[in-house]
Amino acid sequence: MSRTFSEVARILRAGGGLYLVDFGRLKSGASIEYFANQYADRQPALFTVDYLNSLRAAFSRRDFERASAPLRSRARVYSTFLAPYMVAIKSPPRHGDEDALRHKLQARTRALPEHHRRDLADLRTFFGAGGLSTPVLG
């Protein structure tokens, strides 16, 4: 993982943006099982197994912090509050047409099934409580 972030640091131009999100390592096997199986009734079994294996293989926030050290001056590591269910590495906001982007994201969010919209709202809340916020996402 360290080699990957070293390469990202090498190719990321000055002022460039980085936003990477991945699963974080959960401490409890019961939590892993819960998250992996929460939509088992709505998806093929293969998806549930893949999700379970992804959660079992997830890196910790500390792993992300160590590996992303070459990006430290250009990006910060965040995780969801209370449980490190998700980890994000994000560069500072860049300015652009934030209204257009906000409208595009809102349209895509409305197109999601209700249970995915709830998940997205929960992620915003828990990442926000963990220190990650962006005016585009609200």
N, CA, C and O atoms as CSV, one atom per row, in Angstrom:
chain,resi,resn,atom,element,x,y,z
A,1,MET,N,N,0.830,-1.194,0.000
A,1,MET,CA,C,0.000,0.000,0.000
A,1,MET,C,C,0.871,1.253,0.000
A,1,MET,O,O,0.507,2.245,-0.631
A,2,SER,N,N,2.001,1.235,0.683
A,2,SER,CA,C,2.888,2.402,0.715
A,2,SER,C,C,3.385,2.769,-0.671
A,2,SER,O,O,3.475,3.949,-1.008
A,3,ARG,N,N,3.710,1.761,-1.482
A,3,ARG,CA,C,4.176,2.035,-2.850
A,3,ARG,C,C,3.086,2.723,-3.669
A,3,ARG,O,O,3.371,3.598,-4.486
A,4,THR,N,N,1.851,2.323,-3.444
A,4,THR,CA,C,0.736,2.943,-4.170
A,4,THR,C,C,0.654,4.429,-3.848
A,4,THR,O,O,0.531,5.254,-4.754
A,5,PHE,N,N,0.722,4.774,-2.575
A,5,PHE,CA,C,0.617,6.181,-2.195
A,5,PHE,C,C,1.847,6.981,-2.593
A,5,PHE,O,O,1.742,8.174,-2.878
A,6,SER,N,N,2.993,6.350,-2.616
A,6,SER,CA,C,4.191,7.034,-3.120
A,6,SER,C,C,4.009,7.384,-4.591
A,6,SER,O,O,4.408,8.462,-5.030
A,7,GLU,N,N,3.413,6.480,-5.346
A,7,GLU,CA,C,3.162,6.732,-6.765
A,7,GLU,C,C,2.109,7.821,-6.947
A,7,GLU,O,O,2.243,8.670,-7.828
A,8,VAL,N,N,1.067,7.804,-6.124
A,8,VAL,CA,C,0.059,8.871,-6.182
A,8,VAL,C,C,0.720,10.216,-5.893
A,8,VAL,O,O,0.452,11.198,-6.586
A,9,ALA,N,N,1.574,10.271,-4.884
A,9,ALA,CA,C,2.279,11.518,-4.554
A,9,ALA,C,C,3.155,11.973,-5.720
A,9,ALA,O,O,3.282,13.170,-5.975
A,10,ARG,N,N,3.748,11.031,-6.415
A,10,ARG,CA,C,4.621,11.376,-7.538
A,10,ARG,C,C,3.845,11.987,-8.698
A,10,ARG,O,O,4.306,12.944,-9.319
A,11,ILE,N,N,2.664,11.436,-8.994
A,11,ILE,CA,C,1.936,11.900,-10.183
A,11,ILE,C,C,0.906,12.993,-9.902
A,11,ILE,O,O,0.417,13.628,-10.836
A,12,LEU,N,N,0.569,13.221,-8.633
A,12,LEU,CA,C,-0.421,14.255,-8.302
A,12,LEU,C,C,0.212,15.630,-8.479
A,12,LEU,O,O,1.152,15.990,-7.769
A,13,ARG,N,N,-0.307,16.381,-9.420
A,13,ARG,CA,C,0.287,17.692,-9.675
A,13,ARG,C,C,-0.070,18.668,-8.553
A,13,ARG,O,O,-1.029,18.460,-7.810
A,14,ALA,N,N,0.701,19.709,-8.452
A,14,ALA,CA,C,0.457,20.745,-7.450
A,14,ALA,C,C,-0.954,21.289,-7.621
A,14,ALA,O,O,-1.350,21.649,-8.730
A,15,GLY,N,N,-1.703,21.351,-6.550
A,15,GLY,CA,C,-3.078,21.836,-6.607
A,15,GLY,C,C,-4.071,20.794,-7.087
A,15,GLY,O,O,-5.270,21.065,-7.158
A,16,GLY,N,N,-3.580,19.596,-7.420
A,16,GLY,CA,C,-4.468,18.529,-7.883
A,16,GLY,C,C,-5.310,18.002,-6.738
A,16,GLY,O,O,-4.982,18.188,-5.566
A,17,GLY,N,N,-6.391,17.347,-7.092
A,17,GLY,CA,C,-7.298,16.842,-6.090
A,17,GLY,C,C,-7.210,15.341,-5.914
A,17,GLY,O,O,-6.994,14.597,-6.870
A,18,LEU,N,N,-7.379,14.917,-4.691
A,18,LEU,CA,C,-7.394,13.496,-4.364
A,18,LEU,C,C,-8.558,13.245,-3.425
A,18,LEU,O,O,-8.737,13.950,-2.432
A,19,TYR,N,N,-9.344,12.238,-3.750
A,19,TYR,CA,C,-10.437,11.827,-2.883
A,19,TYR,C,C,-10.556,10.324,-3.023
A,19,TYR,O,O,-11.075,9.823,-4.021
A,20,LEU,N,N,-10.080,9.616,-2.035
A,20,LEU,CA,C,-10.093,8.166,-2.045
A,20,LEU,C,C,-10.863,7.683,-0.829
A,20,LEU,O,O,-10.623,8.146,0.287
A,21,VAL,N,N,-11.778,6.764,-1.039
A,21,VAL,CA,C,-12.564,6.211,0.060
A,21,VAL,C,C,-12.492,4.692,-0.028
A,21,VAL,O,O,-12.607,4.113,-1.108
A,22,ASP,N,N,-12.302,4.061,1.122
A,22,ASP,CA,C,-12.244,2.602,1.172
A,22,ASP,C,C,-12.814,2.136,2.510
A,22,ASP,O,O,-13.026,2.927,3.429
A,23,PHE,N,N,-13.050,0.848,2.588
A,23,PHE,CA,C,-13.497,0.279,3.846
A,23,PHE,C,C,-12.394,0.402,4.883
A,23,PHE,O,O,-11.210,0.315,4.557
A,24,GLY,N,N,-12.782,0.601,6.118
A,24,GLY,CA,C,-11.844,0.592,7.223
A,24,GLY,C,C,-12.008,-0.707,8.000
A,24,GLY,O,O,-13.063,-1.340,7.955
A,25,ARG,N,N,-10.972,-1.094,8.700
A,25,ARG,CA,C,-11.010,-2.342,9.458
A,25,ARG,C,C,-11.880,-2.173,10.696
A,25,ARG,O,O,-11.674,-1.272,11.508
A,26,LEU,N,N,-12.837,-3.048,10.814
A,26,LEU,CA,C,-13.675,-3.102,12.008
A,26,LEU,C,C,-13.064,-4.091,12.982
A,26,LEU,O,O,-12.493,-5.099,12.566
A,27,LYS,N,N,-13.179,-3.814,14.272
A,27,LYS,CA,C,-12.556,-4.670,15.288
A,27,LYS,C,C,-13.380,-5.916,15.584
A,27,LYS,O,O,-12.830,-6.958,15.943
A,28,SER,N,N,-14.660,-5.813,15.439
A,28,SER,CA,C,-15.555,-6.890,15.846
A,28,SER,C,C,-15.987,-7.743,14.650
A,28,SER,O,O,-16.437,-7.226,13.628
A,29,GLY,N,N,-15.840,-9.047,14.803
A,29,GLY,CA,C,-16.333,-9.967,13.778
A,29,GLY,C,C,-17.838,-9.837,13.600
A,29,GLY,O,O,-18.353,-9.985,12.492
A,30,ALA,N,N,-18.540,-9.560,14.688
A,30,ALA,CA,C,-19.997,-9.392,14.615
A,30,ALA,C,C,-20.355,-8.166,13.767
A,30,ALA,O,O,-21.326,-8.193,13.010
A,31,SER,N,N,-19.570,-7.095,13.894
A,31,SER,CA,C,-19.812,-5.892,13.078
A,31,SER,C,C,-19.562,-6.187,11.606
A,31,SER,O,O,-20.332,-5.760,10.745
A,32,ILE,N,N,-18.502,-6.907,11.319
A,32,ILE,CA,C,-18.201,-7.276,9.934
A,32,ILE,C,C,-19.357,-8.088,9.353
A,32,ILE,O,O,-19.812,-7.816,8.242
A,33,GLU,N,N,-19.825,-9.070,10.093
A,33,GLU,CA,C,-20.939,-9.910,9.642
A,33,GLU,C,C,-22.206,-9.067,9.422
A,33,GLU,O,O,-22.918,-9.252,8.436
A,34,TYR,N,N,-22.473,-8.144,10.350
A,34,TYR,CA,C,-23.664,-7.297,10.224
A,34,TYR,C,C,-23.627,-6.487,8.933
A,34,TYR,O,O,-24.573,-6.525,8.146
A,35,PHE,N,N,-22.525,-5.748,8.714
A,35,PHE,CA,C,-22.439,-4.902,7.527
A,35,PHE,C,C,-22.457,-5.728,6.252
A,35,PHE,O,O,-23.091,-5.338,5.271
A,36,ALA,N,N,-21.774,-6.855,6.253
A,36,ALA,CA,C,-21.721,-7.685,5.051
A,36,ALA,C,C,-23.085,-8.249,4.676
A,36,ALA,O,O,-23.396,-8.418,3.497
A,37,ASN,N,N,-23.883,-8.535,5.676
A,37,ASN,CA,C,-25.166,-9.199,5.424
A,37,ASN,C,C,-26.379,-8.276,5.456
A,37,ASN,O,O,-27.506,-8.747,5.303
A,38,GLN,N,N,-26.178,-6.984,5.651
A,38,GLN,CA,C,-27.335,-6.095,5.811
A,38,GLN,C,C,-28.234,-6.046,4.580
A,38,GLN,O,O,-29.425,-5.766,4.713
A,39,TYR,N,N,-27.703,-6.311,3.380
A,39,TYR,CA,C,-28.524,-6.311,2.167
A,39,TYR,C,C,-28.554,-7.674,1.493
A,39,TYR,O,O,-28.850,-7.773,0.302
A,40,ALA,N,N,-28.253,-8.714,2.240
A,40,ALA,CA,C,-28.203,-10.060,1.666
A,40,ALA,C,C,-29.530,-10.452,1.016
A,40,ALA,O,O,-29.548,-11.226,0.059
A,41,ASP,N,N,-30.633,-9.924,1.529
A,41,ASP,CA,C,-31.942,-10.255,0.962
A,41,ASP,C,C,-32.243,-9.489,-0.331
A,41,ASP,O,O,-33.245,-9.773,-0.987
A,42,ARG,N,N,-31.392,-8.519,-0.712
A,42,ARG,CA,C,-31.645,-7.677,-1.889
A,42,ARG,C,C,-30.581,-7.812,-2.969
A,42,ARG,O,O,-30.623,-7.094,-3.968
A,43,GLN,N,N,-29.639,-8.710,-2.786
A,43,GLN,CA,C,-28.545,-8.794,-3.746
A,43,GLN,C,C,-28.117,-10.250,-3.916
A,43,GLN,O,O,-28.399,-11.088,-3.060
A,44,PRO,N,N,-27.438,-10.547,-5.019
A,44,PRO,CA,C,-26.937,-11.918,-5.210
A,44,PRO,C,C,-25.981,-12.311,-4.085
A,44,PRO,O,O,-25.273,-11.461,-3.544
A,45,ALA,N,N,-25.962,-13.575,-3.738
A,45,ALA,CA,C,-25.110,-14.070,-2.655
A,45,ALA,C,C,-23.644,-13.740,-2.905
A,45,ALA,O,O,-22.900,-13.475,-1.961
A,46,LEU,N,N,-23.224,-13.754,-4.164
A,46,LEU,CA,C,-21.836,-13.446,-4.485
A,46,LEU,C,C,-21.447,-12.043,-4.015
A,46,LEU,O,O,-20.322,-11.841,-3.558
A,47,PHE,N,N,-22.360,-11.069,-4.120
A,47,PHE,CA,C,-22.085,-9.708,-3.660
A,47,PHE,C,C,-21.847,-9.692,-2.144
A,47,PHE,O,O,-20.941,-9.019,-1.652
A,48,THR,N,N,-22.672,-10.439,-1.423
A,48,THR,CA,C,-22.541,-10.487,0.032
A,48,THR,C,C,-21.205,-11.110,0.431
A,48,THR,O,O,-20.525,-10.615,1.330
A,49,VAL,N,N,-20.836,-12.189,-0.237
A,49,VAL,CA,C,-19.561,-12.846,0.061
A,49,VAL,C,C,-18.396,-11.917,-0.271
A,49,VAL,O,O,-17.436,-11.820,0.493
A,50,ASP,N,N,-18.484,-11.236,-1.408
A,50,ASP,CA,C,-17.422,-10.296,-1.796
A,50,ASP,C,C,-17.303,-9.163,-0.779
A,50,ASP,O,O,-16.198,-8.776,-0.399
A,51,TYR,N,N,-18.428,-8.644,-0.347
A,51,TYR,CA,C,-18.442,-7.571,0.647
A,51,TYR,C,C,-17.822,-8.060,1.956
A,51,TYR,O,O,-17.015,-7.355,2.563
A,52,LEU,N,N,-18.200,-9.268,2.392
A,52,LEU,CA,C,-17.652,-9.855,3.606
A,52,LEU,C,C,-16.129,-9.974,3.502
A,52,LEU,O,O,-15.410,-9.600,4.428
A,53,ASN,N,N,-15.648,-10.487,2.393
A,53,ASN,CA,C,-14.200,-10.637,2.209
A,53,ASN,C,C,-13.494,-9.291,2.154
A,53,ASN,O,O,-12.378,-9.154,2.655
A,54,SER,N,N,-14.132,-8.301,1.551
A,54,SER,CA,C,-13.552,-6.955,1.508
A,54,SER,C,C,-13.425,-6.363,2.907
A,54,SER,O,O,-12.406,-5.759,3.239
A,55,LEU,N,N,-14.445,-6.534,3.716
A,55,LEU,CA,C,-14.399,-6.023,5.087
A,55,LEU,C,C,-13.352,-6.754,5.922
A,55,LEU,O,O,-12.681,-6.145,6.755
A,56,ARG,N,N,-13.215,-8.050,5.699
A,56,ARG,CA,C,-12.195,-8.819,6.426
A,56,ARG,C,C,-10.776,-8.401,6.032
A,56,ARG,O,O,-9.854,-8.479,6.845
A,57,ALA,N,N,-10.606,-7.960,4.795
A,57,ALA,CA,C,-9.277,-7.593,4.288
A,57,ALA,C,C,-8.954,-6.108,4.466
A,57,ALA,O,O,-7.869,-5.662,4.091
A,58,ALA,N,N,-9.876,-5.353,5.028
A,58,ALA,CA,C,-9.708,-3.897,5.113
A,58,ALA,C,C,-8.509,-3.502,5.972
A,58,ALA,O,O,-8.142,-4.194,6.921
A,59,PHE,N,N,-7.917,-2.375,5.609
A,59,PHE,CA,C,-6.810,-1.797,6.371
A,59,PHE,C,C,-7.369,-0.904,7.478
A,59,PHE,O,O,-8.492,-0.410,7.376
A,60,SER,N,N,-6.594,-0.704,8.519
A,60,SER,CA,C,-7.002,0.193,9.603
A,60,SER,C,C,-6.717,1.645,9.214
A,60,SER,O,O,-5.982,1.919,8.265
A,61,ARG,N,N,-7.307,2.550,9.957
A,61,ARG,CA,C,-7.024,3.968,9.726
A,61,ARG,C,C,-5.528,4.235,9.903
A,61,ARG,O,O,-4.930,4.998,9.145
A,62,ARG,N,N,-4.946,3.611,10.894
A,62,ARG,CA,C,-3.504,3.780,11.139
A,62,ARG,C,C,-2.686,3.297,9.937
A,62,ARG,O,O,-1.696,3.928,9.569
A,63,ASP,N,N,-3.098,2.179,9.326
A,63,ASP,CA,C,-2.432,1.692,8.113
A,63,ASP,C,C,-2.493,2.756,7.015
A,63,ASP,O,O,-1.498,3.023,6.342
A,64,PHE,N,N,-3.679,3.362,6.840
A,64,PHE,CA,C,-3.838,4.413,5.825
A,64,PHE,C,C,-2.954,5.616,6.145
A,64,PHE,O,O,-2.335,6.189,5.248
A,65,GLU,N,N,-2.896,5.997,7.412
A,65,GLU,CA,C,-2.073,7.149,7.806
A,65,GLU,C,C,-0.600,6.903,7.511
A,65,GLU,O,O,0.092,7.779,6.991
A,66,ARG,N,N,-0.127,5.707,7.845
A,66,ARG,CA,C,1.279,5.381,7.577
A,66,ARG,C,C,1.564,5.333,6.074
A,66,ARG,O,O,2.543,5.911,5.601
A,67,ALA,N,N,0.711,4.649,5.343
A,67,ALA,CA,C,0.949,4.469,3.908
A,67,ALA,C,C,0.836,5.780,3.138
A,67,ALA,O,O,1.530,5.975,2.141
A,68,SER,N,N,-0.030,6.674,3.592
A,68,SER,CA,C,-0.236,7.928,2.858
A,68,SER,C,C,0.709,9.040,3.317
A,68,SER,O,O,0.511,10.202,2.961
A,69,ALA,N,N,1.717,8.701,4.091
A,69,ALA,CA,C,2.682,9.702,4.579
A,69,ALA,C,C,3.268,10.562,3.455
A,69,ALA,O,O,3.458,11.759,3.668
A,70,PRO,N,N,3.564,10.013,2.265
A,70,PRO,CA,C,4.097,10.871,1.196
A,70,PRO,C,C,3.121,11.977,0.747
A,70,PRO,O,O,3.530,12.936,0.093
A,71,LEU,N,N,1.853,11.842,1.096
A,71,LEU,CA,C,0.834,12.827,0.712
A,71,LEU,C,C,0.473,13.768,1.856
A,71,LEU,O,O,-0.401,14.621,1.701
A,72,ARG,N,N,1.125,13.624,2.986
A,72,ARG,CA,C,0.723,14.314,4.207
A,72,ARG,C,C,0.531,15.816,4.019
A,72,ARG,O,O,-0.389,16.390,4.602
A,73,SER,N,N,1.367,16.460,3.228
A,73,SER,CA,C,1.225,17.907,3.045
A,73,SER,C,C,0.109,18.259,2.054
A,73,SER,O,O,-0.265,19.427,1.940
A,74,ARG,N,N,-0.424,17.267,1.339
A,74,ARG,CA,C,-1.426,17.539,0.310
A,74,ARG,C,C,-2.760,16.847,0.526
A,74,ARG,O,O,-3.704,17.096,-0.224
A,75,ALA,N,N,-2.864,15.991,1.521
A,75,ALA,CA,C,-4.116,15.279,1.772
A,75,ALA,C,C,-4.162,14.848,3.227
A,75,ALA,O,O,-3.131,14.722,3.888
A,76,ARG,N,N,-5.358,14.629,3.707
A,76,ARG,CA,C,-5.566,14.257,5.102
A,76,ARG,C,C,-6.404,12.986,5.170
A,76,ARG,O,O,-7.243,12.738,4.304
A,77,VAL,N,N,-6.169,12.185,6.202
A,77,VAL,CA,C,-6.919,10.946,6.408
A,77,VAL,C,C,-8.072,11.218,7.378
A,77,VAL,O,O,-7.891,11.844,8.422
A,78,TYR,N,N,-9.242,10.738,7.012
A,78,TYR,CA,C,-10.444,10.855,7.844
A,78,TYR,C,C,-11.048,9.464,7.989
A,78,TYR,O,O,-10.793,8.581,7.170
A,79,SER,N,N,-11.839,9.276,9.020
A,79,SER,CA,C,-12.627,8.052,9.110
A,79,SER,C,C,-13.979,8.397,9.706
A,79,SER,O,O,-14.171,9.454,10.307
A,80,THR,N,N,-14.900,7.476,9.521
A,80,THR,CA,C,-16.217,7.670,10.103
A,80,THR,C,C,-16.096,7.678,11.629
A,80,THR,O,O,-15.266,6.977,12.207
A,81,PHE,N,N,-16.925,8.473,12.250
A,81,PHE,CA,C,-16.915,8.661,13.704
A,81,PHE,C,C,-17.375,7.390,14.407
A,81,PHE,O,O,-18.230,6.666,13.896
A,82,LEU,N,N,-16.824,7.128,15.543
A,82,LEU,CA,C,-17.117,5.990,16.416
A,82,LEU,C,C,-16.535,4.676,15.890
A,82,LEU,O,O,-15.725,4.044,16.568
A,83,ALA,N,N,-16.932,4.272,14.714
A,83,ALA,CA,C,-16.399,3.040,14.125
A,83,ALA,C,C,-15.728,3.405,12.798
A,83,ALA,O,O,-16.327,4.098,11.976
A,84,PRO,N,N,-14.507,2.952,12.584
A,84,PRO,CA,C,-13.798,3.304,11.350
A,84,PRO,C,C,-14.284,2.482,10.166
A,84,PRO,O,O,-13.483,1.881,9.449
A,85,TYR,N,N,-15.581,2.456,9.965
A,85,TYR,CA,C,-16.204,1.666,8.904
A,85,TYR,C,C,-15.712,2.079,7.519
A,85,TYR,O,O,-15.538,1.238,6.637
A,86,MET,N,N,-15.494,3.363,7.339
A,86,MET,CA,C,-14.977,3.893,6.082
A,86,MET,C,C,-13.818,4.835,6.399
A,86,MET,O,O,-13.820,5.523,7.420
A,87,VAL,N,N,-12.833,4.852,5.511
A,87,VAL,CA,C,-11.686,5.741,5.637
A,87,VAL,C,C,-11.591,6.537,4.340
A,87,VAL,O,O,-11.795,5.992,3.255
A,88,ALA,N,N,-11.283,7.815,4.452
A,88,ALA,CA,C,-11.128,8.679,3.280
A,88,ALA,C,C,-9.798,9.401,3.358
A,88,ALA,O,O,-9.344,9.790,4.435
A,89,ILE,N,N,-9.188,9.572,2.211
A,89,ILE,CA,C,-7.999,10.410,2.089
A,89,ILE,C,C,-8.392,11.504,1.115
A,89,ILE,O,O,-8.745,11.230,-0.033
A,90,LYS,N,N,-8.330,12.744,1.577
A,90,LYS,CA,C,-8.875,13.851,0.788
A,90,LYS,C,C,-7.944,15.052,0.818
A,90,LYS,O,O,-7.408,15.422,1.863
A,91,SER,N,N,-7.766,15.654,-0.355
A,91,SER,CA,C,-7.011,16.899,-0.449
A,91,SER,C,C,-7.933,18.060,-0.081
A,91,SER,O,O,-9.151,17.888,-0.031
A,92,PRO,N,N,-7.364,19.241,0.175
A,92,PRO,CA,C,-8.212,20.400,0.481
A,92,PRO,C,C,-9.163,20.697,-0.681
A,92,PRO,O,O,-8.875,20.350,-1.827
A,93,PRO,N,N,-10.287,21.334,-0.385
A,93,PRO,CA,C,-11.243,21.659,-1.446
A,93,PRO,C,C,-10.613,22.529,-2.526
A,93,PRO,O,O,-9.812,23.420,-2.245
A,94,ARG,N,N,-10.988,22.252,-3.743
A,94,ARG,CA,C,-10.593,23.103,-4.876
A,94,ARG,C,C,-11.847,23.854,-5.292
A,94,ARG,O,O,-12.961,23.346,-5.159
A,95,HIS,N,N,-11.664,25.028,-5.781
A,95,HIS,CA,C,-12.824,25.836,-6.135
A,95,HIS,C,C,-13.149,25.678,-7.608
A,95,HIS,O,O,-12.268,25.638,-8.466
A,96,GLY,N,N,-14.430,25.591,-7.868
A,96,GLY,CA,C,-14.927,25.445,-9.230
A,96,GLY,C,C,-16.401,25.797,-9.215
A,96,GLY,O,O,-16.849,26.608,-8.405
A,97,ASP,N,N,-17.137,25.192,-10.101
A,97,ASP,CA,C,-18.576,25.439,-10.177
A,97,ASP,C,C,-19.281,24.518,-9.181
A,97,ASP,O,O,-19.834,23.484,-9.556
A,98,GLU,N,N,-19.250,24.909,-7.911
A,98,GLU,CA,C,-19.797,24.072,-6.855
A,98,GLU,C,C,-21.308,23.900,-6.970
A,98,GLU,O,O,-21.829,22.840,-6.624
A,99,ASP,N,N,-22.025,24.922,-7.450
A,99,ASP,CA,C,-23.480,24.793,-7.604
A,99,ASP,C,C,-23.832,23.725,-8.628
A,99,ASP,O,O,-24.731,22.917,-8.398
A,100,ALA,N,N,-23.132,23.716,-9.758
A,100,ALA,CA,C,-23.407,22.716,-10.794
A,100,ALA,C,C,-23.111,21.316,-10.269
A,100,ALA,O,O,-23.882,20.385,-10.506
A,101,LEU,N,N,-22.005,21.166,-9.563
A,101,LEU,CA,C,-21.646,19.870,-9.005
A,101,LEU,C,C,-22.667,19.432,-7.957
A,101,LEU,O,O,-23.060,18.265,-7.922
A,102,ARG,N,N,-23.093,20.351,-7.115
A,102,ARG,CA,C,-24.092,20.037,-6.092
A,102,ARG,C,C,-25.386,19.538,-6.739
A,102,ARG,O,O,-25.963,18.550,-6.286
A,103,HIS,N,N,-25.843,20.213,-7.789
A,103,HIS,CA,C,-27.080,19.805,-8.474
A,103,HIS,C,C,-26.928,18.426,-9.121
A,103,HIS,O,O,-27.851,17.612,-9.079
A,104,LYS,N,N,-25.782,18.170,-9.708
A,104,LYS,CA,C,-25.527,16.869,-10.335
A,104,LYS,C,C,-25.542,15.760,-9.277
A,104,LYS,O,O,-26.135,14.702,-9.489
A,105,LEU,N,N,-24.891,16.007,-8.142
A,105,LEU,CA,C,-24.869,15.011,-7.079
A,105,LEU,C,C,-26.259,14.788,-6.477
A,105,LEU,O,O,-26.620,13.660,-6.144
A,106,GLN,N,N,-27.022,15.850,-6.340
A,106,GLN,CA,C,-28.382,15.709,-5.816
A,106,GLN,C,C,-29.245,14.872,-6.754
A,106,GLN,O,O,-30.032,14.042,-6.300
A,107,ALA,N,N,-29.100,15.086,-8.060
A,107,ALA,CA,C,-29.867,14.302,-9.031
A,107,ALA,C,C,-29.480,12.828,-8.956
A,107,ALA,O,O,-30.343,11.951,-8.998
A,108,ARG,N,N,-28.199,12.564,-8.848
A,108,ARG,CA,C,-27.757,11.165,-8.756
A,108,ARG,C,C,-28.209,10.527,-7.449
A,108,ARG,O,O,-28.548,9.344,-7.413
A,109,THR,N,N,-28.214,11.300,-6.394
A,109,THR,CA,C,-28.667,10.784,-5.101
A,109,THR,C,C,-30.148,10.434,-5.166
A,109,THR,O,O,-30.560,9.391,-4.658
A,110,ARG,N,N,-30.952,11.295,-5.785
A,110,ARG,CA,C,-32.394,11.026,-5.905
A,110,ARG,C,C,-32.658,9.758,-6.715
A,110,ARG,O,O,-33.683,9.107,-6.515
A,111,ALA,N,N,-31.757,9.397,-7.622
A,111,ALA,CA,C,-31.938,8.210,-8.463
A,111,ALA,C,C,-31.609,6.911,-7.722
A,111,ALA,O,O,-31.911,5.827,-8.219
A,112,LEU,N,N,-31.002,7.008,-6.556
A,112,LEU,CA,C,-30.644,5.813,-5.794
A,112,LEU,C,C,-31.869,5.208,-5.117
A,112,LEU,O,O,-32.826,5.923,-4.817
A,113,PRO,N,N,-31.850,3.899,-4.874
A,113,PRO,CA,C,-32.915,3.303,-4.049
A,113,PRO,C,C,-32.891,3.933,-2.662
A,113,PRO,O,O,-31.857,4.418,-2.202
A,114,GLU,N,N,-34.038,3.919,-2.011
A,114,GLU,CA,C,-34.176,4.565,-0.696
A,114,GLU,C,C,-33.139,4.064,0.311
A,114,GLU,O,O,-32.563,4.869,1.042
A,115,HIS,N,N,-32.890,2.761,0.364
A,115,HIS,CA,C,-31.941,2.257,1.367
A,115,HIS,C,C,-30.524,2.769,1.096
A,115,HIS,O,O,-29.750,2.944,2.038
A,116,HIS,N,N,-30.171,3.011,-0.155
A,116,HIS,CA,C,-28.857,3.578,-0.462
A,116,HIS,C,C,-28.811,5.076,-0.139
A,116,HIS,O,O,-27.765,5.591,0.256
A,117,ARG,N,N,-29.931,5.770,-0.303
A,117,ARG,CA,C,-29.966,7.189,0.094
A,117,ARG,C,C,-29.778,7.315,1.600
A,117,ARG,O,O,-29.094,8.227,2.064
A,118,ARG,N,N,-30.379,6.408,2.366
A,118,ARG,CA,C,-30.193,6.417,3.827
A,118,ARG,C,C,-28.731,6.140,4.182
A,118,ARG,O,O,-28.160,6.788,5.059
A,119,ASP,N,N,-28.138,5.169,3.486
A,119,ASP,CA,C,-26.725,4.862,3.732
A,119,ASP,C,C,-25.850,6.082,3.451
A,119,ASP,O,O,-24.952,6.392,4.235
A,120,LEU,N,N,-26.101,6.767,2.354
A,120,LEU,CA,C,-25.321,7.948,1.995
A,120,LEU,C,C,-25.488,9.047,3.043
A,120,LEU,O,O,-24.517,9.700,3.425
A,121,ALA,N,N,-26.708,9.244,3.500
A,121,ALA,CA,C,-26.949,10.242,4.554
A,121,ALA,C,C,-26.201,9.863,5.831
A,121,ALA,O,O,-25.626,10.724,6.497
A,122,ASP,N,N,-26.211,8.583,6.168
A,122,ASP,CA,C,-25.470,8.130,7.351
A,122,ASP,C,C,-23.973,8.361,7.179
A,122,ASP,O,O,-23.305,8.799,8.116
A,123,LEU,N,N,-23.441,8.071,5.997
A,123,LEU,CA,C,-22.014,8.296,5.747
A,123,LEU,C,C,-21.659,9.771,5.884
A,123,LEU,O,O,-20.633,10.114,6.471
A,124,ARG,N,N,-22.503,10.642,5.345
A,124,ARG,CA,C,-22.263,12.088,5.501
A,124,ARG,C,C,-22.209,12.463,6.980
A,124,ARG,O,O,-21.333,13.213,7.410
A,125,THR,N,N,-23.157,11.933,7.751
A,125,THR,CA,C,-23.210,12.242,9.174
A,125,THR,C,C,-21.966,11.739,9.898
A,125,THR,O,O,-21.335,12.482,10.649
A,126,PHE,N,N,-21.619,10.485,9.671
A,126,PHE,CA,C,-20.494,9.894,10.406
A,126,PHE,C,C,-19.142,10.417,9.931
A,126,PHE,O,O,-18.225,10.563,10.740
A,127,PHE,N,N,-18.999,10.701,8.637
A,127,PHE,CA,C,-17.764,11.337,8.187
A,127,PHE,C,C,-17.693,12.768,8.713
A,127,PHE,O,O,-16.626,13.225,9.123
A,128,GLY,N,N,-18.821,13.476,8.705
A,128,GLY,CA,C,-18.852,14.836,9.235
A,128,GLY,C,C,-18.447,14.871,10.698
A,128,GLY,O,O,-17.675,15.736,11.110
A,129,ALA,N,N,-18.964,13.932,11.487
A,129,ALA,CA,C,-18.599,13.858,12.895
A,129,ALA,C,C,-17.126,13.480,13.068
A,129,ALA,O,O,-16.525,13.773,14.102
A,130,GLY,N,N,-16.543,12.826,12.051
A,130,GLY,CA,C,-15.139,12.482,12.066
A,130,GLY,C,C,-14.251,13.581,11.514
A,130,GLY,O,O,-13.036,13.406,11.421
A,131,GLY,N,N,-14.846,14.727,11.143
A,131,GLY,CA,C,-14.069,15.883,10.700
A,131,GLY,C,C,-14.080,16.146,9.220
A,131,GLY,O,O,-13.532,17.159,8.787
A,132,LEU,N,N,-14.677,15.286,8.419
A,132,LEU,CA,C,-14.708,15.479,6.968
A,132,LEU,C,C,-16.019,16.135,6.575
A,132,LEU,O,O,-17.097,15.579,6.790
A,133,SER,N,N,-15.917,17.298,6.007
A,133,SER,CA,C,-17.114,17.972,5.500
A,133,SER,C,C,-16.762,18.669,4.208
A,133,SER,O,O,-15.607,19.017,3.963
A,134,THR,N,N,-17.756,18.866,3.398
A,134,THR,CA,C,-17.579,19.570,2.139
A,134,THR,C,C,-18.862,20.320,1.822
A,134,THR,O,O,-19.953,19.777,1.997
A,135,PRO,N,N,-18.753,21.540,1.366
A,135,PRO,CA,C,-19.968,22.301,1.066
A,135,PRO,C,C,-20.771,21.690,-0.077
A,135,PRO,O,O,-21.980,21.906,-0.155
A,136,VAL,N,N,-20.137,20.944,-0.952
A,136,VAL,CA,C,-20.855,20.368,-2.089
A,136,VAL,C,C,-21.819,19.282,-1.631
A,136,VAL,O,O,-22.928,19.174,-2.155
A,137,LEU,N,N,-21.403,18.476,-0.654
A,137,LEU,CA,C,-22.246,17.384,-0.184
A,137,LEU,C,C,-23.202,17.808,0.928
A,137,LEU,O,O,-24.154,17.093,1.239
A,138,GLY,N,N,-22.957,18.935,1.507
A,138,GLY,CA,C,-23.826,19.408,2.576
A,138,GLY,C,C,-23.386,18.942,3.928
A,138,GLY,O,O,-24.025,19.263,4.929
